[in-house]
Amino acid sequence: MKGTYVLIIENHADTEVEIGKMGNIEFKKGFYAYVGSALSGLEQRIGRHLREADKSKKLHWHIDYFLASPSVEVKEVVFAETGERKECEIAANMDMHMEKGLNSIENFGCTDCSCKSHLFFSTSLTRLKEHVYNSFYESGFENVHNKDF
C-alpha cells in the first residue's frame, strides 16, 4: 500500500534534541503532527517510525531524531492510500491553520521540497487532530484512516 500519513506525537517535557545537520532544536511540551509519505510501502514506513529507538535503527530522517528522544510518544497515525505524493499538499493545508493556534518547526522534514515545514505543534491534542483531519479532507481524501497507540 502506498500513501500519505501523519504521526501525532506527544512530547511529555520541554526538551532539546539534536536533529542531524539541523543541530539542536528546542521542542516544547505538547503535541506534534509530522507529515510524511511512503510510495514504496506505507506499512513499512510507519512501522519503522514506531520501532523503539535502538542501536540497530539508523537515524536517517529528521523525524527519526525526534522520535528517538525519551520524552516523545506516538499517540496516533492518520493515513490515506494514494499513489501520488500528497505530503506537501497536506503540509500546506496545515500551514494555512497557523493563525488558529498551530505552529511549525521551520525546515523540519522538508529538505527535499520547498515547504516551510512538515512538523506542526499545538498545546491542544484536540485542536491538532482537527487540523490534521481537515488537511486530509481539504486535499480531497475521503477515506482517511487512523490507528491509536
Residue pairs with C-beta under 8 A, 6 or more apart in sequence:
1 41
1 42
1 43
1 81
2 38
2 39
2 40
2 41
2 42
2 81
2 82
2 83
3 37
3 38
3 39
3 42
3 79
3 80
3 81
3 82
4 35
4 36
4 37
4 38
4 79
4 80
4 82
4 85
4 86
4 87
4 90
4 136
4 141
5 35
5 36
5 37
5 38
5 42
5 45
5 46
5 77
5 78
5 79
5 80
6 33
6 34
6 35
6 36
6 77
6 78
6 79
6 90
6 132
6 135
6 136
7 32
7 33
7 34
7 36
7 46
7 49
7 63
7 74
7 76
7 77
8 31
8 32
8 33
8 74
8 75
8 76
8 77
8 78
8 125
8 128
8 129
8 132
9 31
9 32
9 33
9 34
9 66
9 67
9 72
9 73
9 74
9 75
10 30
10 31
10 32
10 72
10 73
10 75
10 125
11 27
11 28
11 29
11 30
11 31
11 32
11 69
11 71
11 72
12 29
12 71
12 72
12 73
13 29
13 71
14 26
14 27
14 28
14 29
15 26
15 27
15 69
15 71
16 24
16 25
16 26
16 27
17 24
17 25
17 27
17 65
17 66
17 68
17 69
18 24
18 25
18 65
19 25
19 62
19 65
19 66
19 108
20 59
20 62
20 65
22 62
22 107
22 108
25 105
25 108
27 66
27 69
27 105
27 121
28 121
28 123
30 121
30 122
30 123
31 75
31 121
31 122
31 123
31 124
31 125
31 128
32 66
32 72
32 105
32 119
32 120
32 121
32 128
33 94
33 119
33 120
33 122
33 128
33 131
33 132
34 63
34 66
34 109
34 118
34 119
34 120
35 87
35 90
35 91
35 94
35 109
35 118
35 119
35 120
36 45
36 49
36 63
36 87
36 109
36 118
37 85
37 86
37 87
38 44
38 45
38 46
39 83
39 85
42 79
42 81
46 77
46 79
48 57
49 63
49 64
49 67
49 74
50 74
50 77
50 149
51 57
53 59
53 67
53 68
57 64
57 68
58 64
59 65
59 68
61 109
62 108
62 109
62 111
62 119
63 109
63 119
66 72
66 119
67 74
73 149
74 149
75 125
75 148
75 149
76 129
76 146
76 147
76 148
76 149
77 146
77 147
77 149
78 129
78 132
78 133
78 136
78 144
78 145
78 146
79 144
79 145
79 146
79 147
80 86
80 136
80 141
80 143
80 144
80 145
81 143
82 141
86 139
86 141
87 118
88 110
88 113
88 114
88 115
89 139
90 135
90 136
90 139
91 110
91 115
91 116
91 117
91 118
92 115
93 134
93 135
93 138
93 139
94 102
94 104
94 120
94 131
94 132
94 135
95 104
95 115
95 116
95 117
95 120
97 131
97 134
97 135
98 104
100 127
100 131
101 122
101 123
101 124
101 127
102 120
102 121
102 122
102 127
102 128
102 131
103 120
103 121
103 122
104 116
104 117
104 119
104 120
104 121
105 117
105 119
105 120
105 121
106 116
106 117
107 116
107 117
108 117
108 118
108 119
109 117
109 118
109 119
110 116
110 117
110 118
120 128
120 131
121 128
122 128
122 131
133 144
136 144
137 144
